[in-house]
Amino acid sequence: MTAARERERFRHPGGERLRAPGAGAKDKLTTADRILATVLCLRKVGTRDLLAQLFGVNGSTLTRAVHQVQPLLAERGYAIPPSTARFRTSADVALFLATAEGQTKIKPAD
C-alpha cells in the first residue's frame, strides 16, 4: 500500500516527495476527540469557534477533523440529530454545567 502511494505521488506533477514519510505536523486531536468534536458539531451544540476553543485547537483543525470523521459516521449509518442546547461562549457552557450540577441522571460508579 505504501509503495503504491509513493508511485501515485511520483506520477502527479511535482515528482518525488520533498519530505520523508511521517514528517510534518502531528494530529492535535486524538481519535476520540475527533469523533466527539464531530458529534458536537453535528449536534450544533456550539459554534465551531467555541468547540475549537474547548478542544484547544484552531478552527481549521476542528473543521478538518469534522470533514474526515463525518463521512465515516454516515457510511456506518449514524445519523446525529441537532440538539436543543446552543452555546456561544465558554461562559455559557460553564453556566449550564453549574446549573445542571446535581441534576444528572447518570448513576455514580460505586
MOPAC internal coordinates of N, CA, C and O (Angstrom, degrees):
PM7 1SCF
backbone

  N    0.0000 0     0.00 0     0.00 0    0    0    0
  C    1.4492 1     0.00 0     0.00 0    1    0    0
  C    1.5377 1   110.46 1     0.00 0    2    1    0
  O    1.2310 1   120.59 1   136.13 1    3    2    1
  N    1.3288 1   116.47 1   -43.87 1    3    2    1
  C    1.4566 1   120.38 1  -179.69 1    5    3    2
  C    1.5222 1   110.68 1   -64.58 1    6    5    3
  O    1.2310 1   120.90 1   138.54 1    7    6    5
  N    1.3253 1   115.88 1   -41.46 1    7    6    5
  C    1.4667 1   119.61 1   179.68 1    9    7    6
  C    1.5262 1   110.66 1   -64.31 1   10    9    7
  O    1.2310 1   120.18 1   140.45 1   11   10    9
  N    1.3178 1   117.26 1   -39.55 1   11   10    9
  C    1.4657 1   120.93 1   178.49 1   13   11   10
  C    1.5244 1   110.57 1   -63.85 1   14   13   11
  O    1.2310 1   120.52 1   139.70 1   15   14   13
  N    1.3263 1   116.61 1   -40.30 1   15   14   13
  C    1.4618 1   120.87 1   178.87 1   17   15   14
  C    1.5260 1   110.47 1   -63.57 1   18   17   15
  O    1.2310 1   120.81 1   138.11 1   19   18   17
  N    1.3283 1   116.06 1   -41.89 1   19   18   17
  C    1.4655 1   119.97 1   178.92 1   21   19   18
  C    1.5257 1   111.17 1   -64.06 1   22   21   19
  O    1.2310 1   119.96 1   138.46 1   23   22   21
  N    1.3436 1   117.68 1   -41.54 1   23   22   21
  C    1.4704 1   120.89 1   177.69 1   25   23   22
  C    1.5200 1   110.69 1   -62.10 1   26   25   23
  O    1.2310 1   120.63 1   139.31 1   27   26   25
  N    1.3466 1   116.40 1   -40.69 1   27   26   25
  C    1.4630 1   121.04 1   179.98 1   29   27   26
  C    1.5294 1   110.41 1   -64.89 1   30   29   27
  O    1.2310 1   120.28 1   138.65 1   31   30   29
  N    1.2998 1   117.07 1   -41.35 1   31   30   29
  C    1.4648 1   120.50 1   179.23 1   33   31   30
  C    1.5196 1   111.12 1   -65.52 1   34   33   31
  O    1.2310 1   120.72 1   144.45 1   35   34   33
  N    1.3224 1   116.24 1   -35.55 1   35   34   33
  C    1.4615 1   119.75 1  -178.86 1   37   35   34
  C    1.5262 1   110.57 1   -68.92 1   38   37   35
  O    1.2310 1   120.15 1   147.31 1   39   38   37
  N    1.3416 1   117.31 1   -32.69 1   39   38   37
  C    1.4604 1   120.59 1  -179.69 1   41   39   38
  C    1.5222 1   112.56 1   -71.78 1   42   41   39
  O    1.2310 1   119.89 1   151.32 1   43   42   41
  N    1.3116 1   117.82 1   -28.68 1   43   42   41
  C    1.4658 1   121.18 1   179.84 1   45   43   42
  C    1.5218 1   110.13 1   -70.02 1   46   45   43
  O    1.2310 1   120.38 1   -23.69 1   47   46   45
  N    1.3286 1   116.88 1   156.31 1   47   46   45
  C    1.4654 1   119.57 1   177.89 1   49   47   46
  C    1.5276 1   110.88 1   -55.11 1   50   49   47
  O    1.2310 1   121.37 1   -41.33 1   51   50   49
  N    1.2885 1   114.98 1   138.67 1   51   50   49
  C    1.4543 1   119.46 1  -179.66 1   53   51   50
  C    1.5124 1   111.75 1   111.38 1   54   53   51
  O    1.2310 1   120.29 1   160.06 1   55   54   53
  N    1.3189 1   117.05 1   -19.94 1   55   54   53
  C    1.4573 1   120.38 1   175.31 1   57   55   54
  C    1.5045 1   114.39 1    71.44 1   58   57   55
  O    1.2310 1   121.22 1    39.33 1   59   58   57
  N    1.3217 1   115.27 1  -140.67 1   59   58   57
  C    1.4548 1   122.29 1  -173.68 1   61   59   58
  C    1.5192 1   111.93 1   -63.32 1   62   61   59
  O    1.2310 1   121.23 1   -27.35 1   63   62   61
  N    1.3339 1   115.26 1   152.65 1   63   62   61
  C    1.4624 1   119.91 1   179.53 1   65   63   62
  C    1.5209 1   110.20 1   -64.72 1   66   65   63
  O    1.2310 1   121.00 1   -30.16 1   67   66   65
  N    1.3207 1   115.69 1   149.84 1   67   66   65
  C    1.4560 1   121.23 1  -178.84 1   69   67   66
  C    1.5248 1   111.88 1   -95.32 1   70   69   67
  O    1.2310 1   120.41 1   160.36 1   71   70   69
  N    1.3317 1   116.82 1   -19.64 1   71   70   69
  C    1.4532 1   121.25 1  -179.93 1   73   71   70
  C    1.5220 1   109.50 1  -118.43 1   74   73   71
  O    1.2310 1   120.97 1   -22.51 1   75   74   73
  N    1.2928 1   115.74 1   157.49 1   75   74   73
  C    1.4586 1   121.54 1   177.54 1   77   75   74
  C    1.5302 1   109.23 1   -71.94 1   78   77   75
  O    1.2310 1   120.11 1   -30.23 1   79   78   77
  N    1.3289 1   117.40 1   149.77 1   79   78   77
  C    1.4683 1   119.52 1   175.84 1   81   79   78
  C    1.5254 1   110.11 1   -57.16 1   82   81   79
  O    1.2310 1   120.57 1   -43.66 1   83   82   81
  N    1.3195 1   116.51 1   136.34 1   83   82   81
  C    1.4589 1   121.65 1   179.92 1   85   83   82
  C    1.5151 1   113.91 1    88.40 1   86   85   83
  O    1.2310 1   120.09 1   172.76 1   87   86   85
  N    1.3303 1   117.43 1    -7.24 1   87   86   85
  C    1.4598 1   119.98 1   178.50 1   89   87   86
  C    1.5279 1   108.74 1   -78.36 1   90   89   87
  O    1.2310 1   120.71 1   -18.04 1   91   90   89
  N    1.2810 1   116.25 1   161.96 1   91   90   89
  C    1.4613 1   120.50 1   178.49 1   93   91   90
  C    1.5131 1   111.53 1   107.95 1   94   93   91
  O    1.2310 1   121.45 1     3.98 1   95   94   93
  N    1.2995 1   114.83 1  -176.02 1   95   94   93
  C    1.4609 1   121.13 1  -176.27 1   97   95   94
  C    1.5248 1   111.30 1   -68.84 1   98   97   95
  O    1.2310 1   121.06 1   -35.17 1   99   98   97
  N    1.3034 1   115.58 1   144.83 1   99   98   97
  C    1.4597 1   122.08 1   177.30 1  101   99   98
  C    1.5193 1   108.51 1   -94.32 1  102  101   99
  O    1.2310 1   120.63 1   -24.54 1  103  102  101
  N    1.3324 1   116.40 1   155.46 1  103  102  101
  C    1.4598 1   120.70 1   178.47 1  105  103  102
  C    1.5210 1   110.20 1   -61.85 1  106  105  103
  O    1.2310 1   120.84 1   -44.12 1  107  106  105
  N    1.3226 1   115.99 1   135.88 1  107  106  105
  C    1.4536 1   120.89 1   179.33 1  109  107  106
  C    1.5209 1   111.22 1   -90.28 1  110  109  107
  O    1.2310 1   120.25 1   163.43 1  111  110  109
  N    1.3199 1   117.13 1   -16.57 1  111  110  109
  C    1.4628 1   121.58 1   178.78 1  113  111  110
  C    1.5197 1   109.44 1  -111.01 1  114  113  111
  O    1.2310 1   120.96 1   -43.61 1  115  114  113
  N    1.3258 1   115.78 1   136.39 1  115  114  113
  C    1.4627 1   119.52 1   174.18 1  117  115  114
  C    1.5266 1   108.17 1   -71.40 1  118  117  115
  O    1.2310 1   120.81 1   -11.48 1  119  118  117
  N    1.3083 1   116.06 1   168.52 1  119  118  117
  C    1.4608 1   120.19 1   178.72 1  121  119  118
  C    1.5233 1   110.71 1   -59.11 1  122  121  119
  O    1.2310 1   120.58 1   136.61 1  123  122  121
  N    1.3280 1   116.49 1   -43.39 1  123  122  121
  C    1.4707 1   120.27 1   179.10 1  125  123  122
  C    1.5239 1   111.27 1   -62.27 1  126  125  123
  O    1.2310 1   120.49 1   138.36 1  127  126  125
  N    1.3381 1   116.66 1   -41.64 1  127  126  125
  C    1.4651 1   120.63 1   178.71 1  129  127  126
  C    1.5277 1   110.92 1   -64.99 1  130  129  127
  O    1.2310 1   120.28 1   141.79 1  131  130  129
  N    1.3263 1   117.07 1   -38.21 1  131  130  129
  C    1.4660 1   121.18 1   179.77 1  133  131  130
  C    1.5226 1   110.24 1   -63.29 1  134  133  131
  O    1.2310 1   120.67 1   137.40 1  135  134  133
  N    1.3315 1   116.32 1   -42.60 1  135  134  133
  C    1.4680 1   120.34 1   179.46 1  137  135  134
  C    1.5214 1   110.25 1   -67.67 1  138  137  135
  O    1.2310 1   120.33 1   134.43 1  139  138  137
  N    1.3243 1   116.98 1   -45.57 1  139  138  137
  C    1.4653 1   120.66 1   179.17 1  141  139  138
  C    1.5211 1   111.16 1   -61.21 1  142  141  139
  O    1.2310 1   120.15 1   135.26 1  143  142  141
  N    1.3181 1   117.33 1   -44.74 1  143  142  141
  C    1.4637 1   121.06 1   178.88 1  145  143  142
  C    1.5233 1   110.92 1   -60.85 1  146  145  143
  O    1.2310 1   120.53 1   139.91 1  147  146  145
  N    1.3212 1   116.59 1   -40.09 1  147  146  145
  C    1.4639 1   120.47 1   179.10 1  149  147  146
  C    1.5193 1   111.05 1   -65.55 1  150  149  147
  O    1.2310 1   120.28 1   135.50 1  151  150  149
  N    1.3180 1   117.08 1   -44.50 1  151  150  149
  C    1.4672 1   120.35 1   179.18 1  153  151  150
  C    1.5263 1   110.29 1   -62.80 1  154  153  151
  O    1.2310 1   120.26 1   137.20 1  155  154  153
  N    1.3279 1   117.11 1   -42.80 1  155  154  153
  C    1.4694 1   119.76 1   178.99 1  157  155  154
  C    1.5231 1   111.45 1   -64.66 1  158  157  155
  O    1.2310 1   120.24 1   142.20 1  159  158  157
  N    1.3290 1   117.14 1   -37.80 1  159  158  157
  C    1.4742 1   119.92 1   177.06 1  161  159  158
  C    1.5171 1   110.67 1   -66.11 1  162  161  159
  O    1.2310 1   120.34 1   135.73 1  163  162  161
  N    1.3203 1   116.96 1   -44.27 1  163  162  161
  C    1.4635 1   120.17 1  -179.75 1  165  163  162
  C    1.5246 1   111.66 1   -67.12 1  166  165  163
  O    1.2310 1   120.54 1   148.04 1  167  166  165
  N    1.3181 1   116.57 1   -31.96 1  167  166  165
  C    1.4669 1   120.51 1   176.25 1  169  167  166
  C    1.5300 1   111.08 1   -74.90 1  170  169  167
  O    1.2310 1   120.57 1   167.80 1  171  170  169
  N    1.3288 1   116.51 1   -12.20 1  171  170  169
  C    1.4681 1   123.22 1  -179.26 1  173  171  170
  C    1.5270 1   111.47 1    57.83 1  174  173  171
  O    1.2310 1   121.61 1  -138.66 1  175  174  173
  N    1.3342 1   114.52 1    41.34 1  175  174  173
  C    1.4516 1   121.35 1  -179.46 1  177  175  174
  C    1.5198 1   111.02 1   -69.74 1  178  177  175
  O    1.2310 1   120.74 1   145.17 1  179  178  177
  N    1.3172 1   116.19 1   -34.83 1  179  178  177
  C    1.4560 1   120.22 1   179.81 1  181  179  178
  C    1.5164 1   110.22 1  -153.84 1  182  181  179
  O    1.2310 1   121.18 1    -7.78 1  183  182  181
  N    1.3049 1   115.35 1   172.22 1  183  182  181
  C    1.4608 1   119.52 1   177.96 1  185  183  182
  C    1.5241 1   108.72 1   -68.97 1  186  185  183
  O    1.2310 1   120.67 1   -21.00 1  187  186  185
  N    1.3179 1   116.32 1   159.00 1  187  186  185
  C    1.4730 1   119.26 1   178.75 1  189  187  186
  C    1.5184 1   110.42 1   -63.94 1  190  189  187
  O    1.2310 1   120.18 1   145.78 1  191  190  189
  N    1.3194 1   117.26 1   -34.22 1  191  190  189
  C    1.4681 1   119.81 1   177.61 1  193  191  190
  C    1.5258 1   111.03 1   -63.16 1  194  193  191
  O    1.2310 1   120.35 1   137.86 1  195  194  193
  N    1.3252 1   116.94 1   -42.14 1  195  194  193
  C    1.4623 1   120.81 1   178.65 1  197  195  194
  C    1.5196 1   110.44 1   -64.82 1  198  197  195
  O    1.2310 1   120.11 1   132.97 1  199  198  197
  N    1.3242 1   117.40 1   -47.03 1  199  198  197
  C    1.4576 1   120.39 1  -179.53 1  201  199  198
  C    1.5255 1   111.10 1   -63.15 1  202  201  199
  O    1.2310 1   120.14 1   140.59 1  203  202  201
  N    1.3241 1   117.33 1   -39.41 1  203  202  201
  C    1.4604 1   120.52 1   177.25 1  205  203  202
  C    1.5277 1   109.89 1   -61.83 1  206  205  203
  O    1.2310 1   120.60 1   137.98 1  207  206  205
  N    1.3175 1   116.46 1   -42.02 1  207  206  205
  C    1.4625 1   120.86 1   178.50 1  209  207  206
  C    1.5259 1   110.35 1   -62.79 1  210  209  207
  O    1.2310 1   120.05 1   136.50 1  211  210  209
  N    1.3299 1   117.51 1   -43.50 1  211  210  209
  C    1.4637 1   120.90 1  -179.17 1  213  211  210
  C    1.5269 1   111.96 1   -66.04 1  214  213  211
  O    1.2310 1   119.93 1   147.77 1  215  214  213
  N    1.3292 1   117.73 1   -32.23 1  215  214  213
  C    1.4616 1   121.24 1   178.68 1  217  215  214
  C    1.5282 1   112.43 1   -88.74 1  218  217  215
  O    1.2310 1   120.14 1   174.18 1  219  218  217
  N    1.3291 1   117.34 1    -5.82 1  219  218  217
  C    1.4548 1   121.38 1   177.04 1  221  219  218
  C    1.5219 1   114.04 1    74.10 1  222  221  219
  O    1.2310 1   120.66 1  -147.97 1  223  222  221
  N    1.3310 1   116.35 1    32.03 1  223  222  221
  C    1.4652 1   121.00 1   178.52 1  225  223  222
  C    1.5241 1   108.09 1  -130.16 1  226  225  223
  O    1.2310 1   120.36 1    -4.92 1  227  226  225
  N    1.3418 1   116.92 1   175.08 1  227  226  225
  C    1.4601 1   118.35 1   176.03 1  229  227  226
  C    1.5309 1   109.43 1   -90.45 1  230  229  227
  O    1.2310 1   120.74 1   -10.21 1  231  230  229
  N    1.3125 1   116.19 1   169.79 1  231  230  229
  C    1.4586 1   121.39 1  -175.07 1  233  231  230
  C    1.5186 1   114.01 1   -61.50 1  234  233  231
  O    1.2310 1   120.40 1   143.94 1  235  234  233
  N    1.3346 1   116.84 1   -36.06 1  235  234  233
  C    1.4631 1   118.84 1  -178.37 1  237  235  234
  C    1.5274 1   111.32 1   -69.98 1  238  237  235
  O    1.2310 1   120.03 1   146.60 1  239  238  237
  N    1.3297 1   117.54 1   -33.40 1  239  238  237
  C    1.4655 1   120.62 1   176.40 1  241  239  238
  C    1.5150 1   110.16 1   -64.81 1  242  241  239
  O    1.2310 1   120.55 1   136.87 1  243  242  241
  N    1.3210 1   116.55 1   -43.13 1  243  242  241
  C    1.4617 1   120.65 1   179.04 1  245  243  242
  C    1.5280 1   110.79 1   -65.61 1  246  245  243
  O    1.2310 1   120.34 1   135.79 1  247  246  245
  N    1.3165 1   116.96 1   -44.21 1  247  246  245
  C    1.4656 1   121.17 1   179.74 1  249  247  246
  C    1.5250 1   110.75 1   -61.82 1  250  249  247
  O    1.2310 1   120.33 1   138.09 1  251  250  249
  N    1.3197 1   116.98 1   -41.91 1  251  250  249
  C    1.4678 1   121.04 1   178.75 1  253  251  250
  C    1.5295 1   110.35 1   -61.72 1  254  253  251
  O    1.2310 1   120.31 1   136.87 1  255  254  253
  N    1.3359 1   117.01 1   -43.13 1  255  254  253
  C    1.4644 1   120.71 1   178.87 1  257  255  254
  C    1.5217 1   111.07 1   -62.29 1  258  257  255
  O    1.2310 1   120.53 1   137.00 1  259  258  257
  N    1.3244 1   116.59 1   -43.00 1  259  258  257
  C    1.4735 1   120.77 1   179.55 1  261  259  258
  C    1.5210 1   110.59 1   -63.15 1  262  261  259
  O    1.2310 1   120.32 1   136.74 1  263  262  261
  N    1.3236 1   116.99 1   -43.26 1  263  262  261
  C    1.4645 1   120.59 1  -179.35 1  265  263  262
  C    1.5309 1   112.24 1   -66.85 1  266  265  263
  O    1.2310 1   120.09 1   154.69 1  267  266  265
  N    1.3210 1   117.44 1   -25.31 1  267  266  265
  C    1.4556 1   120.51 1   178.34 1  269  267  266
  C    1.5250 1   112.24 1   -84.61 1  270  269  267
  O    1.2310 1   119.94 1   144.10 1  271  270  269
  N    1.3242 1   117.71 1   -35.90 1  271  270  269
  C    1.4668 1   121.35 1  -174.87 1  273  271  270
  C    1.5239 1   112.32 1   -87.39 1  274  273  271
  O    1.2310 1   119.81 1   143.94 1  275  274  273
  N    1.3226 1   117.96 1   -36.06 1  275  274  273
  C    1.4703 1   121.60 1  -175.50 1  277  275  274
  C    1.5257 1   112.89 1   -54.56 1  278  277  275
  O    1.2310 1   118.45 1   133.78 1  279  278  277
  N    1.3354 1   120.56 1   -46.22 1  279  278  277
  C    1.4633 1   119.24 1   178.82 1  281  279  278
  C    1.5252 1   112.95 1   -63.48 1  282  281  279
  O    1.2310 1   120.43 1   148.09 1  283  282  281
  N    1.3284 1   116.79 1   -31.91 1  283  282  281
  C    1.4724 1   120.16 1   178.86 1  285  283  282
  C    1.5232 1   110.81 1   -67.94 1  286  285  283
  O    1.2310 1   120.45 1   139.82 1  287  286  285
  N    1.3302 1   116.75 1   -40.18 1  287  286  285
  C    1.4654 1   120.03 1   176.89 1  289  287  286
  C    1.5269 1   110.56 1   -65.26 1  290  289  287
  O    1.2310 1   120.44 1   136.44 1  291  290  289
  N    1.3288 1   116.76 1   -43.56 1  291  290  289
  C    1.4627 1   121.04 1  -179.95 1  293  291  290
  C    1.5268 1   111.08 1   -64.61 1  294  293  291
  O    1.2310 1   120.81 1   140.80 1  295  294  293
  N    1.3176 1   116.06 1   -39.20 1  295  294  293
  C    1.4642 1   121.48 1  -179.76 1  297  295  294
  C    1.5275 1   111.27 1   -61.96 1  298  297  295
  O    1.2310 1   120.85 1   147.67 1  299  298  297
  N    1.3247 1   115.98 1   -32.33 1  299  298  297
  C    1.4636 1   120.85 1  -179.87 1  301  299  298
  C    1.5273 1   112.98 1   -92.65 1  302  301  299
  O    1.2310 1   120.63 1  -174.88 1  303  302  301
  N    1.3323 1   116.39 1     5.12 1  303  302  301
  C    1.4600 1   120.97 1   173.83 1  305  303  302
  C    1.5160 1   115.61 1    85.37 1  306  305  303
  O    1.2310 1   119.95 1  -163.59 1  307  306  305
  N    1.3328 1   117.70 1    16.41 1  307  306  305
  C    1.4610 1   119.87 1   178.62 1  309  307  306
  C    1.5263 1   109.13 1   -86.93 1  310  309  307
  O    1.2310 1   120.77 1   -62.32 1  311  310  309
  N    1.3188 1   116.14 1   117.68 1  311  310  309
  C    1.4621 1   121.97 1   175.93 1  313  311  310
  C    1.5229 1   107.31 1  -105.92 1  314  313  311
  O    1.2310 1   120.31 1   -59.79 1  315  314  313
  N    1.2995 1   117.02 1   120.21 1  315  314  313
  C    1.4599 1   122.16 1  -177.01 1  317  315  314
  C    1.5271 1   108.44 1  -102.88 1  318  317  315
  O    1.2310 1   120.15 1   -71.37 1  319  318  317
  N    1.3458 1   117.32 1   108.63 1  319  318  317
  C    1.4708 1   119.33 1  -179.80 1  321  319  318
  C    1.5286 1   111.01 1   -78.21 1  322  321  319
  O    1.2310 1   120.10 1   -27.11 1  323  322  321
  N    1.3386 1   117.41 1   152.89 1  323  322  321
  C    1.4690 1   120.56 1   177.63 1  325  323  322
  C    1.5313 1   111.01 1   -65.71 1  326  325  323
  O    1.2310 1   120.98 1   -29.04 1  327  326  325
  N    1.2967 1   115.73 1   150.96 1  327  326  325
  C    1.4586 1   122.46 1   178.44 1  329  327  326
  C    1.5256 1   109.59 1   -91.66 1  330  329  327
  O    1.2310 1   120.87 1   -16.77 1  331  330  329
  N    1.3207 1   115.95 1   163.23 1  331  330  329
  C    1.4674 1   119.39 1   174.91 1  333  331  330
  C    1.5259 1   110.76 1   -88.09 1  334  333  331
  O    1.2310 1   120.19 1   161.51 1  335  334  333
  N    1.3393 1   117.25 1   -18.49 1  335  334  333
  C    1.4673 1   121.18 1   178.38 1  337  335  334
  C    1.5252 1   109.34 1   -80.75 1  338  337  335
  O    1.2310 1   120.32 1   -45.06 1  339  338  337
  N    1.3165 1   116.99 1   134.94 1  339  338  337
  C    1.4564 1   122.50 1   178.54 1  341  339  338
  C    1.5234 1   108.55 1  -135.37 1  342  341  339
  O    1.2310 1   120.99 1   -48.89 1  343  342  341
  N    1.3242 1   115.71 1   131.11 1  343  342  341
  C    1.4612 1   120.99 1   179.79 1  345  343  342
  C    1.5181 1   109.35 1  -124.87 1  346  345  343
  O    1.2310 1   120.97 1   -38.79 1  347  346  345
  N    1.3201 1   115.75 1   141.21 1  347  346  345
  C    1.4656 1   120.67 1   179.34 1  349  347  346
  C    1.5264 1   112.05 1  -110.03 1  350  349  347
  O    1.2310 1   120.61 1   149.54 1  351  350  349
  N    1.3249 1   116.44 1   -30.46 1  351  350  349
  C    1.4580 1   119.99 1  -177.56 1  353  351  350
  C    1.5252 1   110.27 1  -131.34 1  354  353  351
  O    1.2310 1   120.92 1   -15.88 1  355  354  353
  N    1.3195 1   115.85 1   164.12 1  355  354  353
  C    1.4666 1   119.24 1   177.27 1  357  355  354
  C    1.5301 1   110.54 1   -67.02 1  358  357  355
  O    1.2310 1   120.11 1   153.34 1  359  358  357
  N    1.3304 1   117.39 1   -26.66 1  359  358  357
  C    1.4662 1   120.63 1   176.09 1  361  359  358
  C    1.5268 1   110.43 1   -65.55 1  362  361  359
  O    1.2310 1   120.14 1   143.78 1  363  362  361
  N    1.3356 1   117.34 1   -36.22 1  363  362  361
  C    1.4687 1   120.90 1   176.39 1  365  363  362
  C    1.5227 1   110.65 1   -62.45 1  366  365  363
  O    1.2310 1   120.47 1   138.85 1  367  366  365
  N    1.3252 1   116.70 1   -41.15 1  367  366  365
  C    1.4716 1   121.38 1   179.44 1  369  367  366
  C    1.5232 1   109.32 1   -65.83 1  370  369  367
  O    1.2310 1   120.19 1   134.53 1  371  370  369
  N    1.3336 1   117.25 1   -45.47 1  371  370  369
  C    1.4622 1   121.43 1  -179.67 1  373  371  370
  C    1.5243 1   111.06 1   -61.43 1  374  373  371
  O    1.2310 1   120.17 1   137.21 1  375  374  373
  N    1.3233 1   117.28 1   -42.79 1  375  374  373
  C    1.4588 1   121.28 1   178.90 1  377  375  374
  C    1.5252 1   110.73 1   -63.58 1  378  377  375
  O    1.2310 1   120.24 1   136.76 1  379  378  377
  N    1.3301 1   117.15 1   -43.24 1  379  378  377
  C    1.4613 1   121.31 1   178.56 1  381  379  378
  C    1.5287 1   110.75 1   -61.26 1  382  381  379
  O    1.2310 1   120.49 1   134.98 1  383  382  381
  N    1.3215 1   116.68 1   -45.02 1  383  382  381
  C    1.4638 1   120.42 1  -179.21 1  385  383  382
  C    1.5235 1   111.14 1   -66.72 1  386  385  383
  O    1.2310 1   120.15 1   143.66 1  387  386  385
  N    1.3295 1   117.31 1   -36.34 1  387  386  385
  C    1.4652 1   120.67 1   179.78 1  389  387  386
  C    1.5268 1   111.05 1   -68.13 1  390  389  387
  O    1.2310 1   120.34 1   141.18 1  391  390  389
  N    1.3324 1   116.96 1   -38.82 1  391  390  389
  C    1.4686 1   119.33 1  -179.16 1  393  391  390
  C    1.5251 1   111.47 1   -79.68 1  394  393  391
  O    1.2310 1   120.05 1   155.07 1  395  394  393
  N    1.3228 1   117.50 1   -24.93 1  395  394  393
  C    1.4673 1   120.79 1  -179.33 1  397  395  394
  C    1.5175 1   112.05 1   -86.34 1  398  397  395
  O    1.2310 1   119.97 1   170.12 1  399  398  397
  N    1.3360 1   117.66 1    -9.88 1  399  398  397
  C    1.4591 1   120.48 1  -178.31 1  401  399  398
  C    1.5265 1   109.91 1   -61.73 1  402  401  399
  O    1.2310 1   120.67 1   -48.22 1  403  402  401
  N    1.3013 1   116.33 1   131.78 1  403  402  401
  C    1.4544 1   120.74 1  -178.20 1  405  403  402
  C    1.5106 1   113.26 1    88.31 1  406  405  403
  O    1.2310 1   119.76 1   168.91 1  407  406  405
  N    1.3263 1   118.07 1   -11.09 1  407  406  405
  C    1.4537 1   121.19 1   179.80 1  409  407  406
  C    1.5220 1   111.75 1  -102.26 1  410  409  407
  O    1.2310 1   120.48 1  -170.69 1  411  410  409
  N    1.3107 1   116.70 1     9.31 1  411  410  409
  C    1.4478 1   120.06 1  -177.04 1  413  411  410
  C    1.5272 1   111.42 1   -72.15 1  414  413  411
  O    1.2310 1   120.51 1   -32.98 1  415  414  413
  N    1.2973 1   116.63 1   147.02 1  415  414  413
  C    1.4639 1   121.58 1  -179.92 1  417  415  414
  C    1.5215 1   111.34 1  -102.31 1  418  417  415
  O    1.2310 1   120.25 1  -173.58 1  419  418  417
  N    1.3312 1   117.12 1     6.42 1  419  418  417
  C    1.4477 1   121.69 1   178.51 1  421  419  418
  C    1.5177 1   108.48 1   -83.79 1  422  421  419
  O    1.2310 1   120.79 1   -51.60 1  423  422  421
  N    1.3222 1   116.09 1   128.40 1  423  422  421
  C    1.4559 1   119.57 1   179.49 1  425  423  422
  C    1.5229 1   109.85 1   -72.84 1  426  425  423
  O    1.2310 1   119.81 1   -43.32 1  427  426  425
  N    1.3325 1   117.97 1   136.68 1  427  426  425
  C    1.4599 1   120.06 1   178.23 1  429  427  426
  C    1.5251 1   110.88 1   -69.77 1  430  429  427
  O    1.2310 1   120.95 1   -29.66 1  431  430  429
  N    1.3326 1   115.80 1   150.34 1  431  430  429
  C    1.4573 1   120.80 1   176.65 1  433  431  430
  C    1.5235 1   108.43 1   -76.07 1  434  433  431
  O    1.2310 1   120.49 1   -50.58 1  435  434  433
  N    1.3136 1   116.68 1   129.42 1  435  434  433
  C    1.4835 1   119.54 1  -178.95 1  437  435  434
  C    1.4891 1   111.62 1   -93.63 1  438  437  435
  O    1.2310 1   120.10 1   180.00 1  439  438  437

